Amino acid sequence: MRVIIALLAALFLFGCKTGPAPDASKAEVAAATRQWVEGMTRHDIDSVVALYDPEAVLWGTRSPTLRDNPAKVREYFNILRTVPPTYKVDLGEQRIRVYGPIAINTGTYTFSEVRDGKEIVRPARFSFVYRHVNGRWLIVDHHSSAMPAPT
């Protein structure tokens, strides 16, 4: 009898949703993504890196190297030290899905800057995977790649 009660309790707990409510979470994930965009546009390495979980993995748009620890993630964003003041990121479409304490945001953004009087625009696509930790959505996986030219 104790085994049956234990199994029923385990099934009940397994079936219970944990984590924040999906509608509120979508807005929070969108806000976390906007914080990333704003940090990039301000060239604020510390604020961008603070959005990543210590176990995060990053495939950056301009990197041939997989970044899988905080030092390597920070190293990637040191590029913000070398970009011109005109460098900015504009957020495009997003598709946010929330699965309990995990959320995925897939979409587009555009990196742009002016160099030697010429505007350079680099459209890209992204996937951010977030984990809800201590009331915050932190990036645990980030993949970014250049947008292919239309066919």
SVG drawing of the C-alpha trace seen along z (x, -y; Angstrom):
<svg xmlns="http://www.w3.org/2000/svg" viewBox="-2 -59 41 61">
<polyline fill="none" stroke="black" stroke-width="0.4" points="0.0,0.0 2.8,-2.4 4.4,-1.8 1.1,-2.6 0.7,-5.8 4.3,-6.8 3.8,-6.1 0.6,-8.1 2.3,-11.0 5.2,-10.9 2.8,-10.9 0.9,-13.8 4.1,-15.9 5.4,-15.0 2.2,-16.2 2.2,-19.5 3.5,-22.5 6.5,-24.3 7.9,-27.6 6.3,-30.9 3.0,-31.2 3.5,-31.0 1.9,-34.3 3.9,-36.3 6.9,-34.3 6.7,-35.2 6.7,-38.9 9.7,-38.3 11.6,-36.4 10.9,-39.2 12.2,-41.7 15.3,-39.7 15.9,-39.6 15.4,-43.4 17.9,-43.8 20.4,-41.8 19.7,-44.1 20.0,-47.2 23.3,-46.1 24.7,-45.3 23.6,-48.7 25.2,-50.5 28.3,-48.4 28.0,-47.3 29.9,-44.1 29.1,-43.6 25.3,-43.9 25.3,-41.5 27.4,-38.9 25.3,-39.2 22.4,-37.8 24.2,-34.4 24.0,-31.5 27.4,-30.3 26.9,-27.1 25.8,-28.9 26.9,-27.9 27.3,-30.5 27.7,-30.1 28.3,-33.8 27.5,-35.2 31.2,-36.1 32.8,-33.3 34.2,-30.0 34.6,-28.9 32.0,-27.4 32.0,-29.4 31.1,-27.2 32.2,-29.0 31.9,-32.5 35.4,-33.6 34.9,-32.5 31.5,-34.2 33.0,-37.4 35.9,-37.1 33.4,-37.0 31.7,-40.1 35.0,-42.0 34.2,-42.8 32.0,-45.6 35.2,-47.4 36.2,-47.7 32.9,-48.6 32.2,-52.2 29.8,-54.3 27.2,-53.8 27.0,-50.1 23.6,-48.9 21.3,-45.9 17.6,-46.1 15.3,-43.3 13.0,-41.8 10.4,-39.0 10.4,-36.7 8.7,-33.4 8.7,-32.8 7.7,-29.4 7.7,-28.6 8.1,-25.1 8.0,-25.5 11.4,-26.8 12.8,-26.7 12.0,-29.1 13.1,-29.4 13.1,-32.6 13.7,-32.2 13.8,-35.2 15.8,-37.8 17.9,-40.8 20.0,-43.1 23.5,-44.4 24.4,-47.7 27.1,-50.3 28.6,-53.1 32.3,-52.8 34.0,-55.3 30.7,-57.0 29.1,-53.7 26.4,-51.9 27.0,-48.2 24.0,-46.1 24.2,-42.4 20.8,-40.7 21.0,-37.5 18.8,-34.9 19.0,-33.7 17.9,-31.1 18.1,-31.9 17.3,-29.2 16.6,-30.6 16.4,-29.0 14.4,-30.5 16.9,-30.9 16.2,-32.8 13.5,-34.9 15.5,-35.7 15.5,-34.3 19.2,-33.6 20.5,-32.5 21.8,-28.9 22.2,-28.5 22.6,-31.1 23.0,-30.4 23.3,-33.2 24.1,-33.0 24.0,-35.4 20.8,-35.5 21.2,-33.9 20.5,-36.0 17.0,-35.4 16.9,-33.0"/>
</svg>
